[in-house]
Amino acid sequence: MNLRRFLLRKAVTVVITIFLIISLDFFLFQVMPGDPTRVLLPRGSGCSNATGACVLRAQLLKTWGYDQPIVKRYIIYLQNLLHGNLGTTITYQGGGAPVIAVIAPRLQSTLILVGIATVATMWLGLILGRVSGWRRGRRADILIMMSTLSGYSMPTFWVCILLVSAFAVSIPLFPVSGEHASTYMTLDWVSQQFDYFWHLILPILAFVINNVAWFSLTLRNSLTDVLPQDFMVTVAAKGLTEQQQLKWHALPNARLPVVTAAALYFGWVVSGAIMVETVFNITGIGQLTWYAATTQDFPLLSGIFLVITLGVVIANASADVLYFYLDPRIRER
C-alpha cells in the first residue's frame, strides 16, 4: 500500500468518525430530561419580565431551537458548528459567553500542564520499562513494578493531598495551589515564567506518580514478549553487547504498543486532569469540566466533550500514520 492511498483512507475514516462524534455529542445531551435553559430561572418563576435571565433564555431558544422538534434542532446544531459556534454558556460567569471563548484560555493552561506532565511521564516510564523488561524477574524489575503500581493504584486526589502535605505544608518548598503568586503582575517576564512553572511542579509530579506505570508496564510487557524470540538469541550469539541488543533489536520491535499508549495519552491531554486541576486550583479544561457538570451547563459540557473527543481522534490518526513508517507489515498489505 502506498502512502497516498493510506492517507486517503485514513482521512475518510477520520471524517466519518468526526461526523459520528458530532452526532453523538448532540444526541447525548438531547436525551437528558427537561429544558437546559430552565437552569437560568428560579423554580416556579416565569418570564413575564425582561430580566437578563429571560432575555438570555429567549436568545438560546432561538439560536439552538430548544423549543423545536429534535430533527430541526439537529440541523440547527450542524449549521452552528459549520460557523464555528459551539454554543453559549448558561451559568458560567452569568451566562451568555461563547463556549469557544471560554474553552480556549482553559485549553492553553491544560496543554501546558498536562502536555509537560505527559512528556515527563512517558520519558520516565520508558526508562523504567526498559530496565524492568531487560532485567525481568530480578530485584530491579520487582522494585520498579511495585513502586509504579503503587502510584498507579492510589487515587489521584490522595496523591495530590500527600504531595501538598509533604512539600507545601510540612516542608514549604512549593506553593499549595494556584498558577502564580499574588505578586505575579509586578515581576519581569523571566520571573513570571519561573513563577508559573514553579507552581506547576507539584501538579506535574502528581500526574507522573499516578500514570508512569502505564508506560513502564507497557514497554516491560512488550520487551518480555520480544526478548525470548529466536532473533534475539541469534543476535546474542553474534557477540553483541547487552546495550546493542537492546537498542538495535529489542526496542525497535517492542515500540509499537508504546506508540499506541502514547497516542491514547496525548489524545487525552486536551481533557486535562480533573482531580489534579481541582485540587491545585489550575484553571484548565479538567476544572472547567467539573464546573460544567456540577452546574448543569449543558452547552459548555457539550463543547468540552466535542473538543476532547476530537483531540483523541486526531491523536489516534497520527499514531496510525506513524505505524505506517514503523511497521513494514502495514506497507505490505
Kinemage of the C-alpha trace (Angstrom):
@kinemage 1
@onewidth
@group {chain A} dominant
@subgroup {mainchain}
@vectorlist {calphas} color= white
{ca met a 1} P 0.000 0.000 0.000
{ca asn a 2} L 1.466 3.366 -0.989
{ca leu a 3} L 1.435 6.355 1.304
{ca arg a 4} L -1.083 8.390 -0.724
{ca arg a 5} L -3.685 5.622 -0.665
{ca phe a 6} L -3.108 5.032 3.036
{ca leu a 7} L -3.525 8.724 3.892
{ca leu a 8} L -6.673 8.971 1.756
{ca arg a 9} L -8.267 6.019 3.528
{ca lys a 10} L -7.263 7.413 6.890
{ca ala a 11} L -8.680 10.865 6.032
{ca val a 12} L -12.039 9.342 5.032
{ca thr a 13} L -12.109 7.332 8.253
{ca val a 14} L -11.344 10.408 10.339
{ca val a 15} L -14.079 12.462 8.637
{ca ile a 16} L -16.669 9.730 9.216
{ca thr a 17} L -15.554 9.339 12.828
{ca ile a 18} L -15.782 13.077 13.461
{ca phe a 19} L -19.287 13.180 11.977
{ca leu a 20} L -20.384 10.328 14.248
{ca ile a 21} L -18.833 12.075 17.259
{ca ile a 22} L -20.638 15.312 16.421
{ca ser a 23} L -23.916 13.407 16.138
{ca leu a 24} L -23.287 11.608 19.419
{ca asp a 25} L -22.393 14.907 21.061
{ca phe a 26} L -25.789 16.267 20.004
{ca phe a 27} L -27.992 13.295 20.893
{ca leu a 28} L -26.192 12.561 24.155
{ca phe a 29} L -27.346 15.861 25.620
{ca gln a 30} L -30.782 15.696 23.988
{ca val a 31} L -31.801 12.550 25.882
{ca met a 32} L -31.388 14.378 29.166
{ca pro a 33} L -34.812 15.311 30.530
{ca gly a 34} L -36.072 18.868 30.664
{ca asp a 35} L -35.054 22.147 29.109
{ca pro a 36} L -31.417 23.073 29.946
{ca thr a 37} L -32.268 26.777 29.804
{ca arg a 38} L -34.558 26.381 32.824
{ca val a 39} L -31.379 26.498 34.921
{ca leu a 40} L -31.413 30.253 34.314
{ca leu a 41} L -34.718 30.752 36.124
{ca pro a 42} L -35.640 30.137 39.767
{ca arg a 43} L -38.034 27.244 40.327
{ca gly a 44} L -41.640 28.293 39.694
{ca ser a 45} L -40.754 31.632 38.103
{ca gly a 46} L -41.802 32.720 34.640
{ca cys a 47} L -40.519 35.105 32.025
{ca ser a 48} L -43.137 37.803 32.270
{ca asn a 49} L -40.498 40.482 32.790
{ca ala a 50} L -37.483 41.338 30.659
{ca thr a 51} L -34.815 40.249 33.108
{ca gly a 52} L -31.353 39.291 31.951
{ca ala a 53} L -32.050 35.571 32.526
{ca cys a 54} L -35.252 35.728 30.472
{ca val a 55} L -33.536 37.558 27.611
{ca leu a 56} L -30.676 35.039 27.576
{ca arg a 57} L -33.122 32.125 27.662
{ca ala a 58} L -35.082 33.556 24.727
{ca gln a 59} L -31.829 34.029 22.805
{ca leu a 60} L -30.760 30.428 23.433
{ca leu a 61} L -34.159 29.073 22.407
{ca lys a 62} L -33.943 30.981 19.130
{ca thr a 63} L -30.292 30.198 18.358
{ca trp a 64} L -30.363 26.478 19.180
{ca gly a 65} L -34.049 25.689 18.675
{ca tyr a 66} L -34.611 24.099 22.079
{ca asp a 67} L -38.363 24.549 21.514
{ca gln a 68} L -38.237 22.845 18.098
{ca pro a 69} L -38.503 19.140 17.132
{ca ile a 70} L -35.304 17.150 17.569
{ca val a 71} L -34.632 16.804 13.821
{ca lys a 72} L -34.740 20.562 13.358
{ca arg a 73} L -32.549 21.055 16.426
{ca tyr a 74} L -30.032 18.659 14.899
{ca ile a 75} L -29.929 20.635 11.655
{ca ile a 76} L -29.527 23.897 13.587
{ca tyr a 77} L -26.726 22.289 15.621
{ca leu a 78} L -24.820 21.256 12.484
{ca gln a 79} L -25.264 24.691 10.899
{ca asn a 80} L -23.917 26.424 14.009
{ca leu a 81} L -20.906 24.076 14.118
{ca leu a 82} L -20.087 24.848 10.492
{ca his a 83} L -19.891 28.519 11.505
{ca gly a 84} L -17.593 27.711 14.451
{ca asn a 85} L -20.334 28.259 17.025
{ca leu a 86} L -20.066 25.686 19.833
{ca gly a 87} L -22.857 27.263 21.815
{ca thr a 88} L -23.460 29.785 24.571
{ca thr a 89} L -22.834 29.148 28.244
{ca ile a 90} L -25.846 29.105 30.550
{ca thr a 91} L -24.314 29.550 34.007
{ca tyr a 92} L -20.609 30.319 33.537
{ca gln a 93} L -19.922 33.912 34.670
{ca gly a 94} L -23.598 34.746 34.497
{ca gly a 95} L -24.165 33.027 31.143
{ca gly a 96} L -24.178 34.347 27.618
{ca ala a 97} L -20.476 33.828 26.838
{ca pro a 98} L -19.478 31.898 23.682
{ca val a 99} L -18.383 28.389 24.638
{ca ile a 100} L -15.321 28.520 22.386
{ca ala a 101} L -14.172 31.761 24.070
{ca val a 102} L -14.477 30.076 27.478
{ca ile a 103} L -12.671 26.889 26.437
{ca ala a 104} L -9.743 28.498 24.552
{ca pro a 105} L -7.801 30.007 27.511
{ca arg a 106} L -8.502 26.947 29.647
{ca leu a 107} L -7.242 24.702 26.870
{ca gln a 108} L -3.961 26.612 26.777
{ca ser a 109} L -3.403 26.031 30.515
{ca thr a 110} L -4.241 22.352 30.155
{ca leu a 111} L -1.924 21.842 27.182
{ca ile a 112} L 0.953 23.327 29.152
{ca leu a 113} L 0.293 21.407 32.380
{ca val a 114} L -0.806 18.026 31.056
{ca gly a 115} L 1.428 18.244 27.988
{ca ile a 116} L 4.593 18.690 30.067
{ca ala a 117} L 3.370 16.075 32.569
{ca thr a 118} L 2.670 13.554 29.802
{ca val a 119} L 6.108 14.034 28.219
{ca ala a 120} L 7.776 13.636 31.628
{ca thr a 121} L 5.637 10.570 32.398
{ca met a 122} L 6.448 8.966 29.068
{ca trp a 123} L 10.187 9.684 29.354
{ca leu a 124} L 10.430 8.234 32.876
{ca gly a 125} L 8.141 5.327 32.022
{ca leu a 126} L 10.266 4.302 29.037
{ca ile a 127} L 13.440 4.366 31.113
{ca leu a 128} L 11.877 2.297 33.894
{ca gly a 129} L 10.191 -0.060 31.414
{ca arg a 130} L 13.467 -0.667 29.588
{ca val a 131} L 15.297 -1.518 32.801
{ca ser a 132} L 12.404 -3.620 34.103
{ca gly a 133} L 11.941 -5.544 30.861
{ca trp a 134} L 15.630 -6.291 30.361
{ca arg a 135} L 16.035 -7.414 33.987
{ca arg a 136} L 12.675 -9.185 34.221
{ca gly a 137} L 12.287 -11.297 37.342
{ca arg a 138} L 15.265 -9.691 39.093
{ca arg a 139} L 15.317 -7.303 42.031
{ca ala a 140} L 15.261 -4.168 39.873
{ca asp a 141} L 12.226 -5.436 37.963
{ca ile a 142} L 10.298 -6.229 41.138
{ca leu a 143} L 11.183 -2.882 42.736
{ca ile a 144} L 10.121 -0.890 39.660
{ca met a 145} L 6.858 -2.809 39.281
{ca met a 146} L 5.933 -2.430 42.945
{ca ser a 147} L 6.681 1.295 43.060
{ca thr a 148} L 4.954 2.205 39.787
{ca leu a 149} L 1.894 0.079 40.510
{ca ser a 150} L 1.635 1.626 43.976
{ca gly a 151} L 1.435 5.084 42.432
{ca tyr a 152} L -0.998 3.880 39.773
{ca ser a 153} L -3.349 2.287 42.319
{ca met a 154} L -3.581 5.339 44.581
{ca pro a 155} L -6.493 7.758 43.968
{ca thr a 156} L -5.346 10.926 42.229
{ca phe a 157} L -6.747 13.252 44.868
{ca trp a 158} L -4.900 11.279 47.563
{ca val a 159} L -1.575 11.642 45.721
{ca cys a 160} L -2.207 15.384 45.400
{ca ile a 161} L -3.040 15.732 49.094
{ca leu a 162} L 0.076 13.784 50.102
{ca leu a 163} L 2.296 15.995 47.954
{ca val a 164} L 0.718 19.173 49.316
{ca ser a 165} L 1.045 17.941 52.885
{ca ala a 166} L 4.677 16.891 52.408
{ca phe a 167} L 6.140 19.590 50.165
{ca ala a 168} L 3.878 22.598 50.665
{ca val a 169} L 2.835 22.363 54.331
{ca ser a 170} L 5.330 20.266 56.309
{ca ile a 171} L 8.262 21.354 54.146
{ca pro a 172} L 7.141 24.622 52.480
{ca leu a 173} L 9.120 24.276 49.258
{ca phe a 174} L 6.300 24.683 46.743
{ca pro a 175} L 3.028 26.639 46.604
{ca val a 176} L -0.122 24.945 47.902
{ca ser a 177} L -2.267 25.769 44.875
{ca gly a 178} L -2.834 28.213 42.040
{ca glu a 179} L -0.861 29.009 38.914
{ca his a 180} L 1.130 32.022 40.072
{ca ala a 181} L 1.899 34.149 43.110
{ca ser a 182} L -0.081 37.217 44.151
{ca thr a 183} L 2.838 39.414 43.033
{ca tyr a 184} L 2.898 37.821 39.564
{ca met a 185} L 1.996 41.023 37.673
{ca thr a 186} L 4.816 43.004 39.297
{ca leu a 187} L 7.524 40.569 38.133
{ca asp a 188} L 9.565 40.793 34.957
{ca trp a 189} L 8.897 38.321 32.123
{ca val a 190} L 11.604 35.814 33.087
{ca ser a 191} L 10.497 35.818 36.726
{ca gln a 192} L 6.883 35.338 35.657
{ca gln a 193} L 7.758 32.228 33.658
{ca phe a 194} L 9.815 30.832 36.530
{ca asp a 195} L 6.985 31.526 38.989
{ca tyr a 196} L 4.446 29.900 36.675
{ca phe a 197} L 6.425 26.690 36.242
{ca trp a 198} L 7.331 26.636 39.948
{ca his a 199} L 3.595 26.431 40.698
{ca leu a 200} L 3.250 23.525 38.236
{ca ile a 201} L 5.883 21.251 39.800
{ca leu a 202} L 3.582 19.547 42.310
{ca pro a 203} L 0.705 19.061 39.824
{ca ile a 204} L 3.137 17.570 37.293
{ca leu a 205} L 4.665 15.322 39.959
{ca ala a 206} L 1.197 14.094 40.965
{ca phe a 207} L 0.403 13.285 37.339
{ca val a 208} L 3.708 11.433 36.858
{ca ile a 209} L 3.315 9.330 40.011
{ca asn a 210} L -0.226 8.376 39.061
{ca asn a 211} L 0.447 7.469 35.417
{ca val a 212} L 4.058 6.379 34.952
{ca ala a 213} L 3.069 2.712 35.353
{ca trp a 214} L 1.093 2.922 32.095
{ca phe a 215} L 4.226 3.414 30.001
{ca ser a 216} L 6.670 1.394 32.103
{ca leu a 217} L 4.467 -1.716 32.205
{ca thr a 218} L 3.555 -1.382 28.522
{ca leu a 219} L 7.217 -1.370 27.461
{ca arg a 220} L 8.161 -4.039 30.005
{ca asn a 221} L 5.466 -6.453 28.808
{ca ser a 222} L 6.355 -5.776 25.188
{ca leu a 223} L 10.038 -6.454 25.860
{ca thr a 224} L 9.101 -9.595 27.750
{ca asp a 225} L 7.445 -10.892 24.571
{ca val a 226} L 10.321 -9.857 22.295
{ca leu a 227} L 13.406 -10.953 24.265
{ca pro a 228} L 12.777 -14.753 24.204
{ca gln a 229} L 12.272 -14.817 20.428
{ca asp a 230} L 14.720 -16.594 18.137
{ca phe a 231} L 16.161 -13.484 16.511
{ca met a 232} L 17.202 -12.160 19.941
{ca val a 233} L 19.004 -15.437 20.658
{ca thr a 234} L 20.753 -15.066 17.301
{ca val a 235} L 21.978 -11.522 17.925
{ca ala a 236} L 23.240 -12.580 21.356
{ca ala a 237} L 25.142 -15.462 19.738
{ca lys a 238} L 26.752 -12.978 17.328
{ca gly a 239} L 28.503 -11.361 20.287
{ca leu a 240} L 26.583 -8.086 20.519
{ca thr a 241} L 26.688 -6.381 23.893
{ca glu a 242} L 23.537 -6.129 26.015
{ca gln a 243} L 23.238 -2.429 25.176
{ca gln a 244} L 23.474 -3.147 21.434
{ca gln a 245} L 20.933 -5.976 21.662
{ca leu a 246} L 18.506 -3.723 23.498
{ca lys a 247} L 18.989 -0.603 21.359
{ca trp a 248} L 19.236 -2.123 17.870
{ca his a 249} L 16.929 -5.144 18.068
{ca ala a 250} L 14.732 -5.380 21.176
{ca leu a 251} L 13.415 -1.814 21.450
{ca pro a 252} L 12.588 -1.340 17.731
{ca asn a 253} L 10.405 -4.459 17.864
{ca ala a 254} L 8.827 -3.570 21.214
{ca arg a 255} L 7.931 0.042 20.456
{ca leu a 256} L 4.588 -0.402 18.664
{ca pro a 257} L 2.492 -0.947 21.829
{ca val a 258} L 4.231 2.084 23.337
{ca val a 259} L 3.190 4.170 20.316
{ca thr a 260} L -0.419 3.119 20.937
{ca ala a 261} L -0.180 4.000 24.630
{ca ala a 262} L 1.400 7.365 23.827
{ca ala a 263} L -1.316 8.168 21.260
{ca leu a 264} L -4.041 7.494 23.808
{ca tyr a 265} L -2.364 9.695 26.413
{ca phe a 266} L -1.562 12.547 24.066
{ca gly a 267} L -5.136 12.374 22.823
{ca trp a 268} L -6.436 12.853 26.338
{ca val a 269} L -4.072 15.749 27.002
{ca val a 270} L -6.838 18.158 25.964
{ca ser a 271} L -9.183 16.661 28.561
{ca gly a 272} L -6.940 17.809 31.364
{ca ala a 273} L -6.691 16.065 34.711
{ca ile a 274} L -9.880 16.846 36.617
{ca met a 275} L -8.630 15.857 40.065
{ca val a 276} L -5.191 17.423 39.690
{ca glu a 277} L -6.573 20.694 38.361
{ca thr a 278} L -9.306 20.803 41.010
{ca val a 279} L -7.049 20.094 43.989
{ca phe a 280} L -4.322 22.500 42.845
{ca asn a 281} L -6.810 25.088 41.520
{ca ile a 282} L -5.422 25.056 37.972
{ca thr a 283} L -7.752 26.823 35.546
{ca gly a 284} L -7.735 24.156 32.863
{ca ile a 285} L -10.209 22.039 30.914
{ca gly a 286} L -10.419 19.465 33.705
{ca gln a 287} L -11.569 22.020 36.259
{ca leu a 288} L -13.958 23.525 33.703
{ca thr a 289} L -15.455 20.087 33.037
{ca trp a 290} L -16.133 19.648 36.735
{ca tyr a 291} L -17.783 23.062 36.884
{ca ala a 292} L -19.977 22.419 33.828
{ca ala a 293} L -21.103 19.036 35.184
{ca thr a 294} L -21.958 20.310 38.669
{ca thr a 295} L -23.819 23.406 37.404
{ca gln a 296} L -25.622 21.539 34.587
{ca asp a 297} L -24.259 23.901 31.958
{ca phe a 298} L -25.037 21.513 29.101
{ca pro a 299} L -23.862 23.721 26.193
{ca leu a 300} L -20.484 24.193 27.881
{ca leu a 301} L -20.251 20.482 28.710
{ca ser a 302} L -21.170 19.600 25.124
{ca gly a 303} L -18.425 21.870 23.761
{ca ile a 304} L -15.843 20.366 26.114
{ca phe a 305} L -16.885 16.843 25.124
{ca leu a 306} L -16.514 17.715 21.440
{ca val a 307} L -13.040 19.249 21.872
{ca ile a 308} L -11.804 16.284 23.931
{ca thr a 309} L -13.057 13.617 21.539
{ca leu a 310} L -11.643 15.443 18.518
{ca gly a 311} L -8.267 15.511 20.263
{ca val a 312} L -8.423 11.739 20.789
{ca val a 313} L -9.373 11.104 17.145
{ca ile a 314} L -6.546 13.282 15.823
{ca ala a 315} L -4.002 11.659 18.160
{ca asn a 316} L -5.027 8.147 17.122
{ca ala a 317} L -4.964 9.073 13.441
{ca ser a 318} L -1.430 10.432 13.922
{ca ala a 319} L -0.447 7.159 15.603
{ca asp a 320} L -1.785 5.174 12.625
{ca val a 321} L 0.309 7.271 10.252
{ca leu a 322} L 3.346 6.707 12.471
{ca tyr a 323} L 2.632 2.967 12.402
{ca phe a 324} L 2.893 3.116 8.598
{ca tyr a 325} L 6.542 4.135 8.927
{ca leu a 326} L 7.422 1.932 11.915
{ca asp a 327} L 5.784 -1.343 10.886
{ca pro a 328} L 6.736 -2.700 7.413
{ca arg a 329} L 3.825 -5.171 7.594
{ca ile a 330} L 1.335 -2.330 7.120
{ca arg a 331} L 3.080 -1.149 3.937
{ca glu a 332} L 2.969 -4.688 2.528
{ca arg a 333} L -0.835 -5.005 2.741
